[in-house]
Amino acid sequence: MPPLVSTSQPDPALSERHIRILDAAERVFARAGFHAATMQDVAAEAGMSPGNLYRYFSSKDAIIAGMAERDRSLIATDFGELCPDNGALLDQLEELGRKHLVRQPREKAVIALQIWAEAARNPEMARMCADIEGTVAQGLAAAIGEAKHNGELPPRLDEHRFLLAVSMMADGFFCRRGMDPAFDEATAADTLFASMRQLAQTMLLPEADVQP
């Protein structure tokens, strides 16, 4: 796939037609893959003519860019709403995790695998992945700092390693879900979030590394 062509600065509120096209493209890409799918396939899935589709997105690359930006915006909203007033941070993180990892259609995981594969050789796709990961990390870092301050999490929690471990576990969950139609999502989710809670109490910095 050639480098992605970025769409214009996304509208804060996508039109109903844009959303319909992006949803249709996700279904097509999950079935056929980015390379095999065509704009005609996406148009047929969305119930419109190819000519009408091109009024909204100029290429498959532009559709993929739109999907990435939509997901980044949704994630930014979710993680930006982490707040002590909404309950324990780890409870909030588990709810967000179940929302994005479990309750979303399996097609999301299939597409994630394709995006990561493309990112390994496509710098623009890699940048989009990094933008999404950065959005998550930024929201989590602020929330974890507050949770340490109010005593919910240990002051010595190694934030960097904790976030790295949780993100790798979530990526592994997505990979398994995307590859294996028989994947036991419920058991895997329970295991992931139990591990997250255990790590939050045990992945600590040495006492000498903690600033007074």
N, C-alpha and C positions, 0 to 999 in steps of 0.2 A: 504494500500500500504506500503511495507517495505521502510526503508530509501532509499532515492535516491542514486544511485551510480554515483558519479561525473565522467564526461568524462575527457579525458586528456585535458591539457590546449588548449583552442580552437584556431584554426588557425584564424588569423585576417581576412582572406578571405575564407569563406566557399565555398566548391566546389559546382558546379551546382547540383550534385547528393545529397549532404547533404541538400541543400536548398529544393530540390524536396521532399525529405523524410520528412523534418520538416513541409513543407506545407501540405503534405498528412496526416501526423499525426494530425495536427491541425483540419483538416476537420473530421477525424475519431473520435477524442476525443470530438469534439463539438457535433457530432451526438450521440455517444454511451457512452461517459464518459470514464475517465481513467480506471476504474476498469473493465468495460465490454469489452472494446476494447482489441484486441489481436495484437501481432506482425504480425500475418497473415493478419489481417484486414488492417494494415498499409501498408504491402507489396503490397496487392492487389490494394489499393488506389494509391500507388506510381508506379504501373505498373512494379513490379519486383518480383522475387521469394523471399520467406522468407530467404533462404540461403544467397542470395545476400544482403538482408537488414541487416543481422547480421554482414556483413563485415564492415558496417558503424556504427551501433549502437548495442550494446550487449544486450539491454533490453529496455522495455518501460521507465524505470527510466532514462536510459541514453538519450533517446529521449527527455524526459521532461527537463532534465538538459540542453540539447542542445538548446531547445526552449527558456528556461529562459536566457541562456547566449547570444543567438542571440538577444533577445529583449533588454537585458541590454546594449549590444554593440551599437545597433541602437539608443537607448535613450541617451546613453552617447555622441554619435556623435551629435545628434540633440541639446541637451542642452549645449554641449561644444561650439556650434557655435553661441550662444547668444552673441550679440555684439552691442554696441551703434552705430557702423557704419551701422548696418542693420535696423535702425529705432527705434521707441519707444519700450521699453521693453515689455509693456503690449500688444502691437500689435504682437510682436514676440511670446509671450506666448499664445495668442489666436490662432495664426496660428499653433503652435505646438499642442495645445489642440485639435483643429479641425482635425489635421492630425491623431493623435493617438486615439481620442475618437469617431470621427464621420466618417472619411473617410475610416478607416479600416473596413474590413468585420465584420458583427455582430458576427461571430464565435469567434473573438478575445475576445469579452465581455463574451461569454458563457464559454470559456476556463478560463478566469480570475476568474469567479465564482468558477469553479472547483479547481483552484490552491489555492484560498483563503480558501476554505473549507478544502483542504488537509493540508494547512499550519497550521490550528488550531490544528492538531494532529501529524504533521510530522515535526520534528525539521529541517531537511535538506531543506524541501520545504519552511519553514518559513525563513530560512537563505537566500534562493534565493530571496524571496520577499523583505527581508530587504536590500539585495544588490541592487536590482533595485530601491527601494525607496531612498536608500542612494545616488545612482548615480544622481537621479533627484534632491534631496535636495542640493547636492554639487554644481551642475551646477546652480541651482536657487539662492543659497545664494550668489555666486560670482556676478551674474548678478544684483541681487537686490542691493547689496552693491554699485555697480557702478552707478546704476540708482539713488540711494539716493545721491551719491556724486555729480552727474551732475545736480541734481535738478528736475529730472523727477518724482521721488517719494518723499514723505515727509521725512525729516530727522528723524522724530519720529515714522516712520512706525515700528510696532512690527513685525519684520520679522518672528519670530518663530510662532506666532499665525496666521499670514497671510498665511504662507506656510501650516500650519496644516489645516486651513479652506479650502484653495484651494484644497489640496489633498483629504480631506474628500468629498468635492463636486464632484471631479472627480471620486472618488471611487463610490459614490452614482449614478452618471451618468452611469458608467459601469454596476453596479448591475441592474439598471432599464432596460438598453438596453439588457442585457443578459437574464433577466427574461421575458420581455414583447416584443413579436414580433411586437406589434402595437405601441411601444414607439415612441413618436413624437421627433425625434432626433434634428430636426432643432430648434424647440421652446425651448427645454431643453438646447441646446447649447447656444442659445442667452441669456437665463436666467442665465446660469452658468457664462458666460464671462462678462455680465453686473454686476453680483454680485462681480466677481473678481475685476473689476475696481472700484466699490464702496468701497469695503473693503480696497483696496490699498490707499484710501484717508481718511478713517475713523478709521481703526484699528490701533490706535496710542498709543504709550507709554505715561504715565504721564510725564509731563515736568520735574519733579524732577528726573526721571529715565534716562534722556538723558544726556550723557556725553558732557561737553562743548568742 
